């Protein structure tokens, strides 16, 4: 059976609150690190979330 092409990544808040989202990414098509502006409920505002590795 073949391995899946998508991998799970962790989108972590740049505010330092420790809040994160889990997302999927195809590393063959998207080689750079992802960066989204999403809602952080701990900080109670929209902040930038950057891709980090899952542990």
DRENDO-1510 file (C-alpha; in Angstrom, 1 decimal, always signed):
<recs>
REC; n; res; u; v; w
REC; 1; UNK; +0.0; +0.0; +0.0 .
REC; 2; UNK; +1.3; +3.4; -0.9 .
REC; 3; UNK; +2.0; +6.3; +1.5 .
REC; 4; UNK; -0.4; +9.2; +1.4 .
REC; 5; UNK; +0.9; +12.3; -0.4 .
REC; 6; UNK; -0.5; +14.8; +2.2 .
REC; 7; UNK; +1.1; +15.3; +5.6 .
REC; 8; UNK; -0.4; +16.8; +8.7 .
REC; 9; UNK; +1.1; +20.1; +9.9 .
REC; 10; UNK; +0.7; +22.3; +12.9 .
REC; 11; UNK; -0.2; +25.9; +12.5 .
REC; 12; UNK; +1.0; +27.7; +15.7 .
REC; 13; UNK; +0.0; +31.2; +16.8 .
REC; 14; UNK; +2.7; +33.9; +16.7 .
REC; 15; UNK; +1.2; +35.5; +19.7 .
REC; 16; UNK; +2.8; +32.9; +22.0 .
REC; 17; UNK; -0.5; +31.7; +23.5 .
REC; 18; UNK; +0.2; +28.1; +22.6 .
REC; 19; UNK; -3.0; +27.8; +20.5 .
REC; 20; UNK; -2.6; +25.8; +17.3 .
REC; 21; UNK; -4.6; +24.4; +14.3 .
REC; 22; UNK; -4.0; +21.1; +12.5 .
REC; 23; UNK; -4.0; +21.3; +8.7 .
REC; 24; UNK; -3.0; +19.0; +5.8 .
REC; 25; UNK; -0.4; +19.9; +3.2 .
REC; 26; UNK; +0.9; +18.3; +0.0 .
REC; 27; UNK; +4.7; +18.9; +0.2 .
REC; 28; UNK; +5.2; +18.2; -3.5 .
REC; 29; UNK; +3.1; +21.1; -4.6 .
REC; 30; UNK; +3.6; +23.5; -1.7 .
REC; 31; UNK; +7.3; +23.5; -0.7 .
REC; 32; UNK; +7.4; +26.7; +1.3 .
REC; 33; UNK; +6.1; +27.0; +4.9 .
REC; 34; UNK; +2.4; +28.0; +5.2 .
REC; 35; UNK; +1.3; +31.2; +6.9 .
REC; 36; UNK; -2.4; +32.1; +7.6 .
REC; 37; UNK; -4.2; +34.8; +9.4 .
REC; 38; UNK; -6.7; +33.0; +11.6 .
REC; 39; UNK; -8.6; +33.6; +14.9 .
REC; 40; UNK; -6.8; +32.9; +18.2 .
REC; 41; UNK; -9.5; +32.4; +20.9 .
REC; 42; UNK; -6.9; +32.8; +23.7 .
REC; 43; UNK; -5.7; +36.2; +22.5 .
REC; 44; UNK; -9.3; +36.9; +21.2 .
REC; 45; UNK; -8.2; +38.4; +17.9 .
REC; 46; UNK; -6.9; +37.4; +14.4 .
REC; 47; UNK; -3.2; +36.7; +14.4 .
REC; 48; UNK; -0.7; +35.1; +12.0 .
REC; 49; UNK; -0.3; +31.3; +12.4 .
REC; 50; UNK; +2.9; +29.7; +11.0 .
REC; 51; UNK; +3.6; +26.2; +10.1 .
REC; 52; UNK; +5.6; +24.1; +12.5 .
REC; 53; UNK; +6.4; +20.3; +12.6 .
REC; 54; UNK; +4.1; +17.8; +14.4 .
REC; 55; UNK; +5.9; +16.1; +17.3 .
</recs>
